Amino acid sequence: MRLYTIITGPGKIPEVAVQGINGELYLIKDLGFDFRDMNQLIESASDSEMQKLKDMAGTDISEDTVSFSFEEVTVCSPIIEPGQDVICLGINYDEHKNETLDIEAT
């Protein structure tokens, strides 16, 4: 299952979408899920809701449900406003760490 935060047009707000097996994007609100953004989905979705969403994404979604191609939308960062700071380190793999130490030693 692939989830995206997308904007469907000018003046629209970012919304969570799931990619169907046909490659199209579907707003999760149109599939019966009531999550305003990815943060709320992550924090509030029950295991059964996540399984239902995953199952829906793996099947043919109804032709009556509005879908979007990637060309029709703006794909945003999945989590637009992180709930906490994200800390990244350049030395998170032993090989990279060893390369870094070798460069510093010369």
Biopython code that builds the backbone (N, CA, C, O; Angstrom):
import numpy as np
from Bio.PDB.StructureBuilder import StructureBuilder

atoms = [
    (1, "MET", "N", (0.849, -1.171, 0.000)),
    (1, "MET", "CA", (0.000, 0.000, 0.000)),
    (1, "MET", "C", (0.895, 1.234, 0.000)),
    (1, "MET", "O", (1.843, 1.335, 0.779)),
    (2, "ARG", "N", (0.578, 2.157, -0.878)),
    (2, "ARG", "CA", (1.315, 3.407, -0.946)),
    (2, "ARG", "C", (0.381, 4.568, -0.643)),
    (2, "ARG", "O", (-0.649, 4.753, -1.292)),
    (3, "LEU", "N", (0.768, 5.337, 0.354)),
    (3, "LEU", "CA", (0.001, 6.505, 0.755)),
    (3, "LEU", "C", (0.733, 7.764, 0.330)),
    (3, "LEU", "O", (1.963, 7.811, 0.343)),
    (4, "TYR", "N", (-0.022, 8.779, -0.047)),
    (4, "TYR", "CA", (0.543, 10.048, -0.492)),
    (4, "TYR", "C", (-0.235, 11.188, 0.137)),
    (4, "TYR", "O", (-1.398, 11.031, 0.510)),
    (5, "THR", "N", (0.415, 12.332, 0.250)),
    (5, "THR", "CA", (-0.280, 13.574, 0.546)),
    (5, "THR", "C", (-0.274, 14.357, -0.755)),
    (5, "THR", "O", (0.785, 14.645, -1.312)),
    (6, "ILE", "N", (-1.463, 14.699, -1.236)),
    (6, "ILE", "CA", (-1.579, 15.350, -2.543)),
    (6, "ILE", "C", (-2.454, 16.594, -2.456)),
    (6, "ILE", "O", (-3.266, 16.749, -1.545)),
    (7, "ILE", "N", (-2.261, 17.471, -3.432)),
    (7, "ILE", "CA", (-3.138, 18.616, -3.625)),
    (7, "ILE", "C", (-3.775, 18.423, -4.994)),
    (7, "ILE", "O", (-3.079, 18.265, -5.997)),
    (8, "THR", "N", (-5.110, 18.437, -5.027)),
    (8, "THR", "CA", (-5.828, 18.090, -6.250)),
    (8, "THR", "C", (-6.105, 19.271, -7.173)),
    (8, "THR", "O", (-6.619, 19.084, -8.276)),
    (9, "GLY", "N", (-5.774, 20.480, -6.738)),
    (9, "GLY", "CA", (-5.992, 21.626, -7.610)),
    (9, "GLY", "C", (-5.686, 22.925, -6.901)),
    (9, "GLY", "O", (-5.459, 22.935, -5.691)),
    (10, "PRO", "N", (-5.677, 24.033, -7.645)),
    (10, "PRO", "CA", (-5.397, 25.345, -7.058)),
    (10, "PRO", "C", (-6.384, 25.672, -5.931)),
    (10, "PRO", "O", (-7.591, 25.462, -6.060)),
    (11, "GLY", "N", (-5.851, 26.179, -4.847)),
    (11, "GLY", "CA", (-6.686, 26.561, -3.717)),
    (11, "GLY", "C", (-7.158, 25.409, -2.849)),
    (11, "GLY", "O", (-7.849, 25.632, -1.855)),
    (12, "LYS", "N", (-6.803, 24.191, -3.201)),
    (12, "LYS", "CA", (-7.210, 23.015, -2.426)),
    (12, "LYS", "C", (-6.197, 22.759, -1.311)),
    (12, "LYS", "O", (-5.038, 23.160, -1.416)),
    (13, "ILE", "N", (-6.631, 22.098, -0.257)),
    (13, "ILE", "CA", (-5.740, 21.763, 0.853)),
    (13, "ILE", "C", (-5.126, 20.378, 0.610)),
    (13, "ILE", "O", (-5.703, 19.565, -0.111)),
    (14, "PRO", "N", (-3.971, 20.110, 1.202)),
    (14, "PRO", "CA", (-3.369, 18.783, 1.071)),
    (14, "PRO", "C", (-4.267, 17.718, 1.702)),
    (14, "PRO", "O", (-4.849, 17.931, 2.766)),
    (15, "GLU", "N", (-4.369, 16.574, 1.035)),
    (15, "GLU", "CA", (-5.193, 15.472, 1.521)),
    (15, "GLU", "C", (-4.441, 14.159, 1.342)),
    (15, "GLU", "O", (-3.549, 14.045, 0.501)),
    (16, "VAL", "N", (-4.819, 13.172, 2.149)),
    (16, "VAL", "CA", (-4.182, 11.860, 2.079)),
    (16, "VAL", "C", (-4.860, 11.035, 0.990)),
    (16, "VAL", "O", (-6.086, 11.004, 0.885)),
    (17, "ALA", "N", (-4.039, 10.371, 0.185)),
    (17, "ALA", "CA", (-4.542, 9.515, -0.889)),
    (17, "ALA", "C", (-3.817, 8.179, -0.845)),
    (17, "ALA", "O", (-2.705, 8.068, -0.329)),
    (18, "VAL", "N", (-4.469, 7.179, -1.394)),
    (18, "VAL", "CA", (-3.877, 5.852, -1.517)),
    (18, "VAL", "C", (-3.802, 5.521, -3.002)),
    (18, "VAL", "O", (-4.681, 5.895, -3.778)),
    (19, "GLN", "N", (-2.746, 4.818, -3.387)),
    (19, "GLN", "CA", (-2.600, 4.411, -4.780)),
    (19, "GLN", "C", (-3.260, 3.056, -4.968)),
    (19, "GLN", "O", (-2.957, 2.099, -4.256)),
    (20, "GLY", "N", (-4.166, 2.984, -5.935)),
    (20, "GLY", "CA", (-4.835, 1.728, -6.249)),
    (20, "GLY", "C", (-3.963, 0.850, -7.122)),
    (20, "GLY", "O", (-2.906, 1.279, -7.584)),
    (21, "ILE", "N", (-4.401, -0.380, -7.350)),
    (21, "ILE", "CA", (-3.610, -1.303, -8.172)),
    (21, "ILE", "C", (-3.538, -0.850, -9.626)),
    (21, "ILE", "O", (-2.673, -1.304, -10.376)),
    (22, "ASN", "N", (-4.442, 0.043, -10.028)),
    (22, "ASN", "CA", (-4.416, 0.584, -11.389)),
    (22, "ASN", "C", (-3.453, 1.766, -11.515)),
    (22, "ASN", "O", (-3.318, 2.340, -12.595)),
    (23, "GLY", "N", (-2.779, 2.138, -10.411)),
    (23, "GLY", "CA", (-1.827, 3.244, -10.433)),
    (23, "GLY", "C", (-2.445, 4.593, -10.151)),
    (23, "GLY", "O", (-1.729, 5.578, -9.968)),
    (24, "GLU", "N", (-3.771, 4.656, -10.112)),
    (24, "GLU", "CA", (-4.468, 5.909, -9.841)),
    (24, "GLU", "C", (-4.461, 6.209, -8.341)),
    (24, "GLU", "O", (-4.302, 5.310, -7.514)),
    (25, "LEU", "N", (-4.637, 7.492, -8.008)),
    (25, "LEU", "CA", (-4.695, 7.931, -6.618)),
    (25, "LEU", "C", (-6.139, 8.185, -6.222)),
    (25, "LEU", "O", (-6.916, 8.756, -6.988)),
    (26, "TYR", "N", (-6.488, 7.757, -5.021)),
    (26, "TYR", "CA", (-7.836, 7.927, -4.485)),
    (26, "TYR", "C", (-7.743, 8.613, -3.132)),
    (26, "TYR", "O", (-6.969, 8.193, -2.272)),
    (27, "LEU", "N", (-8.530, 9.670, -2.940)),
    (27, "LEU", "CA", (-8.564, 10.320, -1.635)),
    (27, "LEU", "C", (-9.182, 9.351, -0.640)),
    (27, "LEU", "O", (-10.233, 8.766, -0.901)),
    (28, "ILE", "N", (-8.522, 9.182, 0.508)),
    (28, "ILE", "CA", (-9.035, 8.213, 1.469)),
    (28, "ILE", "C", (-10.383, 8.654, 2.029)),
    (28, "ILE", "O", (-11.169, 7.816, 2.471)),
    (29, "LYS", "N", (-10.662, 9.959, 2.016)),
    (29, "LYS", "CA", (-11.973, 10.410, 2.495)),
    (29, "LYS", "C", (-13.085, 9.895, 1.584)),
    (29, "LYS", "O", (-14.200, 9.651, 2.043)),
    (30, "ASP", "N", (-12.784, 9.730, 0.290)),
    (30, "ASP", "CA", (-13.773, 9.205, -0.654)),
    (30, "ASP", "C", (-13.988, 7.698, -0.477)),
    (30, "ASP", "O", (-14.941, 7.133, -1.013)),
    (31, "LEU", "N", (-13.098, 7.061, 0.277)),
    (31, "LEU", "CA", (-13.205, 5.625, 0.541)),
    (31, "LEU", "C", (-13.794, 5.353, 1.924)),
    (31, "LEU", "O", (-13.854, 4.209, 2.374)),
    (32, "GLY", "N", (-14.229, 6.430, 2.592)),
    (32, "GLY", "CA", (-14.895, 6.270, 3.881)),
    (32, "GLY", "C", (-14.013, 6.450, 5.104)),
    (32, "GLY", "O", (-14.430, 6.116, 6.213)),
    (33, "PHE", "N", (-12.813, 6.966, 4.930)),
    (33, "PHE", "CA", (-11.905, 7.181, 6.055)),
    (33, "PHE", "C", (-11.873, 8.668, 6.408)),
    (33, "PHE", "O", (-11.819, 9.522, 5.522)),
    (34, "ASP", "N", (-11.906, 8.969, 7.699)),
    (34, "ASP", "CA", (-12.000, 10.357, 8.148)),
    (34, "ASP", "C", (-10.722, 10.787, 8.880)),
    (34, "ASP", "O", (-10.723, 10.968, 10.098)),
    (35, "PHE", "N", (-9.649, 10.945, 8.128)),
    (35, "PHE", "CA", (-8.379, 11.413, 8.691)),
    (35, "PHE", "C", (-7.963, 12.655, 7.921)),
    (35, "PHE", "O", (-7.873, 12.617, 6.694)),
    (36, "ARG", "N", (-7.706, 13.766, 8.627)),
    (36, "ARG", "CA", (-7.437, 15.036, 7.948)),
    (36, "ARG", "C", (-6.040, 15.108, 7.336)),
    (36, "ARG", "O", (-5.821, 15.847, 6.376)),
    (37, "ASP", "N", (-5.090, 14.341, 7.890)),
    (37, "ASP", "CA", (-3.726, 14.354, 7.358)),
    (37, "ASP", "C", (-3.009, 13.073, 7.761)),
    (37, "ASP", "O", (-3.556, 12.240, 8.485)),
    (38, "MET", "N", (-1.789, 12.929, 7.285)),
    (38, "MET", "CA", (-1.022, 11.707, 7.543)),
    (38, "MET", "C", (-0.728, 11.534, 9.033)),
    (38, "MET", "O", (-0.721, 10.408, 9.529)),
    (39, "ASN", "N", (-0.487, 12.626, 9.748)),
    (39, "ASN", "CA", (-0.247, 12.522, 11.188)),
    (39, "ASN", "C", (-1.433, 11.872, 11.893)),
    (39, "ASN", "O", (-1.265, 10.957, 12.698)),
    (40, "GLN", "N", (-2.633, 12.358, 11.580)),
    (40, "GLN", "CA", (-3.812, 11.803, 12.230)),
    (40, "GLN", "C", (-4.026, 10.341, 11.832)),
    (40, "GLN", "O", (-4.435, 9.527, 12.659)),
    (41, "LEU", "N", (-3.755, 10.013, 10.589)),
    (41, "LEU", "CA", (-3.871, 8.624, 10.142)),
    (41, "LEU", "C", (-2.924, 7.732, 10.945)),
    (41, "LEU", "O", (-3.332, 6.682, 11.441)),
    (42, "ILE", "N", (-1.684, 8.141, 11.073)),
    (42, "ILE", "CA", (-0.685, 7.349, 11.798)),
    (42, "ILE", "C", (-1.055, 7.214, 13.275)),
    (42, "ILE", "O", (-0.950, 6.132, 13.854)),
    (43, "GLU", "N", (-1.488, 8.320, 13.874)),
    (43, "GLU", "CA", (-1.765, 8.330, 15.313)),
    (43, "GLU", "C", (-3.090, 7.676, 15.681)),
    (43, "GLU", "O", (-3.206, 7.090, 16.758)),
    (44, "SER", "N", (-4.087, 7.764, 14.814)),
    (44, "SER", "CA", (-5.442, 7.393, 15.220)),
    (44, "SER", "C", (-6.028, 6.161, 14.548)),
    (44, "SER", "O", (-6.981, 5.579, 15.067)),
    (45, "ALA", "N", (-5.491, 5.752, 13.420)),
    (45, "ALA", "CA", (-6.095, 4.624, 12.704)),
    (45, "ALA", "C", (-5.895, 3.328, 13.485)),
    (45, "ALA", "O", (-4.799, 3.028, 13.959)),
    (46, "SER", "N", (-6.965, 2.583, 13.604)),
    (46, "SER", "CA", (-6.868, 1.284, 14.275)),
    (46, "SER", "C", (-6.242, 0.275, 13.308)),
    (46, "SER", "O", (-6.132, 0.526, 12.108)),
    (47, "ASP", "N", (-5.843, -0.851, 13.850)),
    (47, "ASP", "CA", (-5.280, -1.912, 13.009)),
    (47, "ASP", "C", (-6.298, -2.359, 11.970)),
    (47, "ASP", "O", (-5.940, -2.618, 10.821)),
    (48, "SER", "N", (-7.559, -2.451, 12.365)),
    (48, "SER", "CA", (-8.587, -2.902, 11.421)),
    (48, "SER", "C", (-8.817, -1.854, 10.321)),
    (48, "SER", "O", (-9.067, -2.219, 9.173)),
    (49, "GLU", "N", (-8.735, -0.566, 10.654)),
    (49, "GLU", "CA", (-8.875, 0.471, 9.631)),
    (49, "GLU", "C", (-7.708, 0.424, 8.647)),
    (49, "GLU", "O", (-7.903, 0.558, 7.439)),
    (50, "MET", "N", (-6.507, 0.236, 9.165)),
    (50, "MET", "CA", (-5.338, 0.149, 8.287)),
    (50, "MET", "C", (-5.434, -1.081, 7.388)),
    (50, "MET", "O", (-5.079, -1.016, 6.211)),
    (51, "GLN", "N", (-5.912, -2.198, 7.931)),
    (51, "GLN", "CA", (-6.069, -3.406, 7.125)),
    (51, "GLN", "C", (-7.133, -3.203, 6.054)),
    (51, "GLN", "O", (-6.961, -3.638, 4.915)),
    (52, "LYS", "N", (-8.227, -2.546, 6.413)),
    (52, "LYS", "CA", (-9.293, -2.264, 5.444)),
    (52, "LYS", "C", (-8.768, -1.380, 4.316)),
    (52, "LYS", "O", (-9.071, -1.622, 3.147)),
    (53, "LEU", "N", (-7.978, -0.351, 4.660)),
    (53, "LEU", "CA", (-7.399, 0.538, 3.648)),
    (53, "LEU", "C", (-6.444, -0.236, 2.750)),
    (53, "LEU", "O", (-6.451, -0.066, 1.531)),
    (54, "LYS", "N", (-5.625, -1.083, 3.357)),
    (54, "LYS", "CA", (-4.688, -1.908, 2.591)),
    (54, "LYS", "C", (-5.434, -2.855, 1.651)),
    (54, "LYS", "O", (-5.044, -3.019, 0.495)),
    (55, "ASP", "N", (-6.498, -3.472, 2.142)),
    (55, "ASP", "CA", (-7.297, -4.374, 1.318)),
    (55, "ASP", "C", (-7.934, -3.626, 0.151)),
    (55, "ASP", "O", (-7.949, -4.126, -0.974)),
    (56, "MET", "N", (-8.464, -2.424, 0.415)),
    (56, "MET", "CA", (-9.093, -1.637, -0.643)),
    (56, "MET", "C", (-8.077, -1.260, -1.715)),
    (56, "MET", "O", (-8.388, -1.292, -2.905)),
    (57, "ALA", "N", (-6.872, -0.907, -1.300)),
    (57, "ALA", "CA", (-5.832, -0.500, -2.252)),
    (57, "ALA", "C", (-5.402, -1.679, -3.126)),
    (57, "ALA", "O", (-4.925, -1.486, -4.245)),
    (58, "GLY", "N", (-5.571, -2.887, -2.619)),
    (58, "GLY", "CA", (-5.154, -4.078, -3.358)),
    (58, "GLY", "C", (-6.228, -4.663, -4.250)),
    (58, "GLY", "O", (-6.032, -5.723, -4.844)),
    (59, "THR", "N", (-7.357, -3.989, -4.352)),
    (59, "THR", "CA", (-8.450, -4.474, -5.198)),
    (59, "THR", "C", (-8.829, -3.384, -6.192)),
    (59, "THR", "O", (-8.317, -2.266, -6.135)),
    (60, "ASP", "N", (-9.728, -3.726, -7.097)),
    (60, "ASP", "CA", (-10.247, -2.714, -8.012)),
    (60, "ASP", "C", (-11.203, -1.812, -7.245)),
    (60, "ASP", "O", (-12.244, -2.262, -6.766)),
    (61, "ILE", "N", (-10.848, -0.552, -7.132)),
    (61, "ILE", "CA", (-11.717, 0.411, -6.443)),
    (61, "ILE", "C", (-12.825, 0.798, -7.417)),
    (61, "ILE", "O", (-12.592, 0.924, -8.619)),
    (62, "SER", "N", (-13.988, 0.979, -6.905)),
    (62, "SER", "CA", (-15.171, 1.262, -7.719)),
    (62, "SER", "C", (-14.908, 2.349, -8.762)),
    (62, "SER", "O", (-14.241, 3.348, -8.494)),
    (63, "GLU", "N", (-15.448, 2.125, -9.949)),
    (63, "GLU", "CA", (-15.310, 3.111, -11.022)),
    (63, "GLU", "C", (-16.036, 4.405, -10.683)),
    (63, "GLU", "O", (-15.754, 5.445, -11.280)),
    (64, "ASP", "N", (-16.961, 4.356, -9.739)),
    (64, "ASP", "CA", (-17.700, 5.548, -9.330)),
    (64, "ASP", "C", (-16.873, 6.466, -8.430)),
    (64, "ASP", "O", (-17.232, 7.627, -8.234)),
    (65, "THR", "N", (-15.766, 5.951, -7.881)),
    (65, "THR", "CA", (-14.916, 6.737, -7.000)),
    (65, "THR", "C", (-13.981, 7.596, -7.834)),
    (65, "THR", "O", (-13.323, 7.108, -8.752)),
    (66, "VAL", "N", (-13.930, 8.883, -7.504)),
    (66, "VAL", "CA", (-13.069, 9.811, -8.242)),
    (66, "VAL", "C", (-11.616, 9.399, -8.057)),
    (66, "VAL", "O", (-11.173, 9.130, -6.940)),
    (67, "SER", "N", (-10.880, 9.352, -9.161)),
    (67, "SER", "CA", (-9.459, 9.020, -9.096)),
    (67, "SER", "C", (-8.652, 10.115, -9.771)),
    (67, "SER", "O", (-9.175, 10.898, -10.564)),
    (68, "PHE", "N", (-7.371, 10.154, -9.440)),
    (68, "PHE", "CA", (-6.466, 11.154, -9.988)),
    (68, "PHE", "C", (-5.209, 10.459, -10.492)),
    (68, "PHE", "O", (-4.732, 9.502, -9.882)),
    (69, "SER", "N", (-4.685, 10.939, -11.591)),
    (69, "SER", "CA", (-3.381, 10.464, -12.050)),
    (69, "SER", "C", (-2.325, 11.369, -11.408)),
    (69, "SER", "O", (-2.641, 12.449, -10.909)),
    (70, "PHE", "N", (-1.090, 10.922, -11.429)),
    (70, "PHE", "CA", (-0.014, 11.725, -10.855)),
    (70, "PHE", "C", (0.151, 13.046, -11.598)),
    (70, "PHE", "O", (0.594, 14.035, -11.014)),
    (71, "GLU", "N", (-0.202, 13.069, -12.874)),
    (71, "GLU", "CA", (-0.074, 14.287, -13.669)),
    (71, "GLU", "C", (-1.099, 15.338, -13.263)),
    (71, "GLU", "O", (-0.900, 16.525, -13.523)),
    (72, "GLU", "N", (-2.182, 14.924, -12.635)),
    (72, "GLU", "CA", (-3.267, 15.836, -12.262)),
    (72, "GLU", "C", (-3.089, 16.475, -10.896)),
    (72, "GLU", "O", (-3.806, 17.420, -10.567)),
    (73, "VAL", "N", (-2.160, 15.990, -10.098)),
    (73, "VAL", "CA", (-2.032, 16.448, -8.712)),
    (73, "VAL", "C", (-0.621, 16.940, -8.423)),
    (73, "VAL", "O", (0.312, 16.719, -9.195)),
    (74, "THR", "N", (-0.500, 17.605, -7.300)),
    (74, "THR", "CA", (0.805, 17.955, -6.758)),
    (74, "THR", "C", (1.064, 17.003, -5.596)),
    (74, "THR", "O", (0.288, 16.948, -4.643)),
    (75, "VAL", "N", (2.156, 16.258, -5.682)),
    (75, "VAL", "CA", (2.523, 15.338, -4.605)),
    (75, "VAL", "C", (3.371, 16.111, -3.609)),
    (75, "VAL", "O", (4.384, 16.711, -3.969)),
    (76, "CYS", "N", (2.945, 16.090, -2.353)),
    (76, "CYS", "CA", (3.628, 16.823, -1.283)),
    (76, "CYS", "C", (4.474, 15.862, -0.449)),
    (76, "CYS", "O", (4.460, 14.648, -0.655)),
    (77, "SER", "N", (5.196, 16.437, 0.482)),
    (77, "SER", "CA", (5.870, 15.619, 1.477)),
    (77, "SER", "C", (4.797, 14.814, 2.196)),
    (77, "SER", "O", (3.736, 15.360, 2.496)),
    (78, "PRO", "N", (5.033, 13.533, 2.483)),
    (78, "PRO", "CA", (3.988, 12.728, 3.115)),
    (78, "PRO", "C", (3.471, 13.341, 4.423)),
    (78, "PRO", "O", (2.266, 13.380, 4.670)),
    (79, "ILE", "N", (4.395, 13.812, 5.244)),
    (79, "ILE", "CA", (4.018, 14.433, 6.516)),
    (79, "ILE", "C", (4.444, 15.898, 6.435)),
    (79, "ILE", "O", (5.622, 16.224, 6.585)),
    (80, "ILE", "N", (3.482, 16.760, 6.201)),
    (80, "ILE", "CA", (3.780, 18.175, 5.966)),
    (80, "ILE", "C", (4.274, 18.860, 7.223)),
    (80, "ILE", "O", (5.209, 19.658, 7.166)),
    (81, "GLU", "N", (3.661, 18.561, 8.359)),
    (81, "GLU", "CA", (4.073, 19.147, 9.634)),
    (81, "GLU", "C", (4.385, 18.018, 10.614)),
    (81, "GLU", "O", (3.482, 17.526, 11.290)),
    (82, "PRO", "N", (5.656, 17.600, 10.700)),
    (82, "PRO", "CA", (6.008, 16.514, 11.627)),
    (82, "PRO", "C", (5.649, 16.877, 13.068)),
    (82, "PRO", "O", (5.779, 18.031, 13.475)),
    (83, "GLY", "N", (5.203, 15.900, 13.822)),
    (83, "GLY", "CA", (4.829, 16.121, 15.212)),
    (83, "GLY", "C", (6.017, 16.334, 16.128)),
    (83, "GLY", "O", (5.864, 16.805, 17.256)),
    (84, "GLN", "N", (7.189, 15.991, 15.650)),
    (84, "GLN", "CA", (8.411, 16.195, 16.441)),
    (84, "GLN", "C", (9.574, 16.383, 15.491)),
    (84, "GLN", "O", (9.449, 16.154, 14.288)),
    (85, "ASP", "N", (10.702, 16.798, 16.034)),
    (85, "ASP", "CA", (11.888, 16.995, 15.212)),
    (85, "ASP", "C", (12.372, 15.662, 14.654)),
    (85, "ASP", "O", (12.247, 14.621, 15.299)),
    (86, "VAL", "N", (12.918, 15.713, 13.462)),
    (86, "VAL", "CA", (13.524, 14.542, 12.843)),
    (86, "VAL", "C", (15.028, 14.776, 12.849)),
    (86, "VAL", "O", (15.510, 15.759, 12.286)),
    (87, "ILE", "N", (15.756, 13.890, 13.472)),
    (87, "ILE", "CA", (17.204, 14.034, 13.581)),
    (87, "ILE", "C", (17.862, 12.984, 12.698)),
    (87, "ILE", "O", (17.594, 11.791, 12.832)),
    (88, "CYS", "N", (18.720, 13.433, 11.800)),
    (88, "CYS", "CA", (19.409, 12.525, 10.888)),
    (88, "CYS", "C", (20.907, 12.633, 11.112)),
    (88, "CYS", "O", (21.436, 13.721, 11.339)),
    (89, "LEU", "N", (21.573, 11.514, 11.048)),
    (89, "LEU", "CA", (23.027, 11.481, 11.185)),
    (89, "LEU", "C", (23.627, 10.893, 9.929)),
    (89, "LEU", "O", (23.083, 9.955, 9.347)),
    (90, "GLY", "N", (24.758, 11.452, 9.509)),
    (90, "GLY", "CA", (25.440, 10.939, 8.332)),
    (90, "GLY", "C", (26.159, 9.631, 8.602)),
    (90, "GLY", "O", (26.513, 8.909, 7.670)),
    (91, "ILE", "N", (26.372, 9.330, 9.850)),
    (91, "ILE", "CA", (27.115, 8.113, 10.186)),
    (91, "ILE", "C", (26.131, 7.080, 10.722)),
    (91, "ILE", "O", (26.217, 6.669, 11.879)),
    (92, "ASN", "N", (25.195, 6.663, 9.870)),
    (92, "ASN", "CA", (24.224, 5.680, 10.314)),
    (92, "ASN", "C", (24.476, 4.295, 9.725)),
    (92, "ASN", "O", (23.720, 3.360, 9.990)),
    (93, "TYR", "N", (25.517, 4.161, 8.942)),
    (93, "TYR", "CA", (25.893, 2.852, 8.414)),
    (93, "TYR", "C", (27.387, 2.652, 8.664)),
    (93, "TYR", "O", (28.182, 3.579, 8.510)),
    (94, "ASP", "N", (27.752, 1.438, 9.047)),
    (94, "ASP", "CA", (29.159, 1.165, 9.367)),
    (94, "ASP", "C", (30.086, 1.471, 8.195)),
    (94, "ASP", "O", (31.163, 2.036, 8.383)),
    (95, "GLU", "N", (29.667, 1.099, 6.984)),
    (95, "GLU", "CA", (30.520, 1.339, 5.822)),
    (95, "GLU", "C", (30.764, 2.833, 5.623)),
    (95, "GLU", "O", (31.894, 3.252, 5.372)),
    (96, "HIS", "N", (29.722, 3.622, 5.734)),
    (96, "HIS", "CA", (29.866, 5.074, 5.574)),
    (96, "HIS", "C", (30.729, 5.640, 6.702)),
    (96, "HIS", "O", (31.555, 6.525, 6.476)),
    (97, "LYS", "N", (30.532, 5.125, 7.915)),
    (97, "LYS", "CA", (31.337, 5.576, 9.047)),
    (97, "LYS", "C", (32.812, 5.293, 8.781)),
    (97, "LYS", "O", (33.666, 6.151, 9.006)),
    (98, "ASN", "N", (33.107, 4.083, 8.298)),
    (98, "ASN", "CA", (34.494, 3.722, 8.018)),
    (98, "ASN", "C", (35.085, 4.584, 6.912)),
    (98, "ASN", "O", (36.245, 4.988, 6.996)),
    (99, "GLU", "N", (34.290, 4.874, 5.863)),
    (99, "GLU", "CA", (34.759, 5.776, 4.797)),
    (99, "GLU", "C", (35.076, 7.142, 5.373)),
    (99, "GLU", "O", (36.097, 7.741, 5.035)),
    (100, "THR", "N", (34.212, 7.634, 6.234)),
    (100, "THR", "CA", (34.399, 8.952, 6.842)),
    (100, "THR", "C", (35.659, 8.974, 7.691)),
    (100, "THR", "O", (36.436, 9.927, 7.633)),
    (101, "LEU", "N", (35.860, 7.930, 8.475)),
    (101, "LEU", "CA", (37.050, 7.875, 9.333)),
    (101, "LEU", "C", (38.308, 7.773, 8.482)),
    (101, "LEU", "O", (39.328, 8.374, 8.822)),
    (102, "ASP", "N", (38.257, 7.014, 7.367)),
    (102, "ASP", "CA", (39.418, 6.900, 6.472)),
    (102, "ASP", "C", (39.753, 8.246, 5.842)),
    (102, "ASP", "O", (40.930, 8.577, 5.702)),
    (103, "ILE", "N", (38.766, 9.015, 5.465)),
    (103, "ILE", "CA", (38.994, 10.343, 4.868)),
    (103, "ILE", "C", (39.612, 11.276, 5.877)),
    (103, "ILE", "O", (40.528, 12.028, 5.547)),
    (104, "GLU", "N", (39.119, 11.241, 7.122)),
    (104, "GLU", "CA", (39.652, 12.109, 8.161)),
    (104, "GLU", "C", (41.083, 11.747, 8.535)),
    (104, "GLU", "O", (41.851, 12.620, 8.938)),
    (105, "ALA", "N", (41.456, 10.478, 8.409)),
    (105, "ALA", "CA", (42.792, 10.024, 8.788)),
    (105, "ALA", "C", (43.848, 10.449, 7.774)),
    (105, "ALA", "O", (45.021, 10.555, 8.130)),
    (106, "THR", "N", (43.467, 10.695, 6.524)),
    (106, "THR", "CA", (44.454, 11.050, 5.510)),
    (106, "THR", "C", (44.773, 12.509, 5.491)),
    (106, "THR", "O", (45.591, 12.953, 4.685)),
]
sb = StructureBuilder()
sb.init_structure("model")
sb.init_model(0)
sb.init_chain("A")
sb.init_seg("    ")
for serial, (resi, resn, name, xyz) in enumerate(atoms, 1):
    if name == "N":
        sb.init_residue(resn, " ", resi, " ")
    sb.init_atom(name, np.array(xyz, "f"), 0.0, 1.0, " ", f" {name:<3s}", serial, name[0])
structure = sb.get_structure()
